[in-house]
Amino acid sequence: MDYRMFEHRIANIAERMNTIGGDVSQVMIGAPASLQLIAECENQLGFQLPESFKKVLLEFSSTCNFRWVFPDDYQLDDELDGIFSGMLHWDLGLLKELNDDKNGWVTEVFSNPNNEYDKVWHHTLAFYEVGNGDYFAFDLVDNSPDACVVYLSHDDGEGHGYKLGDNFIDFLEKWSRVAFAGGEDWQWLPFTSNSQSGILPESQSAKMFRSLLKLPI
């Protein structure tokens, strides 16, 4: 992954949102994690982190936070009209707490692994809580060294169980090209074609989105 290009995309998004009068939070990109910190986290969780996630933590940043919101009078049309914000977030130091919360949903609400809806929540590692009870998470069901990124909805969201990227790096590369639209599923769903497509940065909707916002990403 080209981390300089990734940071450049974040800067371009922030600059453009400021230009149109949107609200942009301070971009916070922390220092890379150490092997020791990752080992401590894995020990707390009881399993190893997905390889692409670990690679980003070690080579780029252990914590990242960036959010933008359109101005109140800004509205996109047609299939893009649900988009109003974007947010990128992960934090190695909060991973255990985040997953304790996510696992609470599994225990109390989605406890049946034989139920088609419930089972999506099982064998996952959350890395981003949307703020409404939904999560972005890694699907660990096949115990592979790496894992795809999926969406967990707590209230029958259309994006529940959607795959967003083949792995963490693939997810970041694709999501960054639609300005991290979301995290609510209705904001990024226009950039998918089905539950297994992942985010499609070269789709007609994605190209239209970048063109309307004049985003060189």
N, C-alpha and C positions, 0 to 999 in steps of 0.2 A: 504493500500500500504506500502511495506517495503522500506522506503526512504533510508536506509543505503545500501540496495541491489541496488537500483536505482543509487545512487552515485557511488557505486562500479562498476557498468556497465559502467558508463561514464568514470571513471578512466581507466578501462581496454581498452575501445575503444581508448582513447587518447594515452595510452601507446603503443598500437599496431600500431597506425598510425604513431607515432613518430619512432617506430622501422623500419618501411618500408620506412621512409623518407618523409612521408606526411607532410602537413602543418596543424598544430593544433592550433586553437585560444585558448586563456586563458579561462579556465572553470570559469564561473561566476555564482554563485548561491547566490542570495540575501537572506536577512532575511525574515522570514514569514511575511505576511501582518497582520495588526490589523483589528478587526471588524469595527473600525471606517473608515479605508481607503477603505475597501470593500463597506461599506454603502455609502460612498461618491461617489465611482465609480458607484454603482448601481443607485444612484440618478442622476448622469450625463447621464447615459444610458437610464434611464426610466424604467428599469426592473431588476429583480434579475439575478445574475450569476448562471449558472448551478451548481448543488450541488457538483459534483465531482471536478470541477474546483475550486470552493470555498474551498473545503476541502484541496486541494493541496496548494493553496495560504496561507491558515491559518496554516497548519501543516508543510509545507516544505519550500516554497519560493514564494515570490511575484514577483520575476524576475529571469529568468534563460537564460543563453546564452552559447552555445557550438557549435563549427563548426570544421569540418575536411575536408581536400581535399587530394585526392590521389596525389602522385608525378606524374610528367608529363609522365613518361614512364611506369606507372602502368596501366594495362588493364585487366579487367575480360573478360571471354569468354561467348559466347552463350547469353542466356536471361539476363545475368547480365552485359553485355558490356556497357550499358548506365549509369551505376553507377560511379560517380566520386567524390561524396562528401556527407556529412551529416550535418544537422544543427538542433539544438533544440533551440527554442526561445519562451518565453512569457514574458510579462511585464505588470503588473496591471496598472502602471502609464501611459502607452501609449495606453491603451485599447480604450479610447474615441477617441483619434486622429486617431488610426488605423481604427476604424469603421466609422469615418467620411469619410476617404478616400475610404473605401470599399463601403459605401453608395453612394459615388459619382459615382462609376461604375454602381450601380443599377439605379440611376436617369438618367444618361447620356447614358448608353449603354444597360443595361438589365432591362428596365423599364416595360416590359409586363409580368405580372404574369400568363397570360394564355399561354405563350410560354414555351414549355417544357425545353428549355435551360435556359431562363431567370429566371424562377421561382425558380430554385435551389439557386439563389443568394438572394432571398427574405426571410425574417424572419430568418436571420442568425446573429451570433455574431462572428466576426473574432478575432483570438488571435495570428495569425502568418502570416506575409506577406512574401511570398516566395522571392520576389525581382524582379520578372518578371511580376507582375500584378496579380498573383494568390494568393490564401489565403487558410489557414486551418481555419475552422470555426465550430461553434456549430450550429446544425440545431434546431431552436426553433419553428418550424412550429406547433407542437402539444401542446405547452405550458406546457410540463411536467417539474417537478422539476429538472430533469437531461436532458441531450441532447447528441446525438451521434455527433461524429466528422466527418465532410465531407470536401471534396476538392472543391474549387471554381476555375475554369479555366476561364480566360478571352479571350482565343483564340482557342476554340474548342479542348482543350487538352483531351486525351483519358480518363483521370482520373476525368473529371468533374462530380461532383455529387456522386463520390464514397464515401461510408462510410468507415472510417478508424478505428473506434473503437466505441463500444457501449456507451462509455462516456469518459471523459478526462483521468481517471485513467486507464481504459482498453486500451485506445490509447497509453499512455506512456509505459505501461507494454509491449505491443506488439511491438511498434516501436523501443523501446530501444534494443530489441533482434535482430534487423537488423541494428543496429548502427545509427539509425535516418537517414537512406538513403533518400536523397532528399534535399530540399523539392520539386523540380520539380516532376511532377507525373510520368514521364517515369523512374525515379530512384526507386520508391517504387512499381510500378505496378507489377513487377515480383513476389512480395510477396503477391499478392491477387489472387483470382480465379474468382471473378466477382464483380459487383458494390456494392454488399451487404455483401461480405465476411469479410470485414475488413482486416487488415494486419494479415497474418498467419505466426507466428514465428516458427511453426513446419512444415511448408511446405517444400517440397524437395528443392525449390530454396533458402529458408532461411537457411536450414541446409548446403547446398552447399556453400553459402556465408560465413557463420561462419567458415566452414572448410577451405576454401581457404585462409581466412584471419587469421586463427588460433585465433579466438576470443572466449574466454571462457565466453560467455554471454547467 
